[in-house]
């Protein structure tokens, strides 16, 4: 396996872990933002909502950054190198459907 491919896999593994945590953080911030509507004190509610909106915006930006990093690092050379380790005829295509379903669930969130 080429050095470029190994580096891609290591970086992608790191980015995917960060991406998962970041997506969870976005969902948590969305929940906290909804809950902030229940704060009775107007000034406190406004301050809390502004803080949460800023954090949410930064978290969404970071998710987009991580997704972009993964896709930009996946080059033609990396794809060719990885294909040498895959026998397309032996792929369990039922697993592919499950992955697509998972991706659709994530995109809805």
Secondary structure, 3 states (H helix, E strand, C coil): CCHHHHHHHHHHHHHHHHHHHHHHHHHHHHHHHHHHCCCCCHHHHHHHHHHHHHHHHHHHHHHHHHHHHHHHHCCHHHHHHHHCCCCHHHCCHHHHHHHHHHHHHHHHC
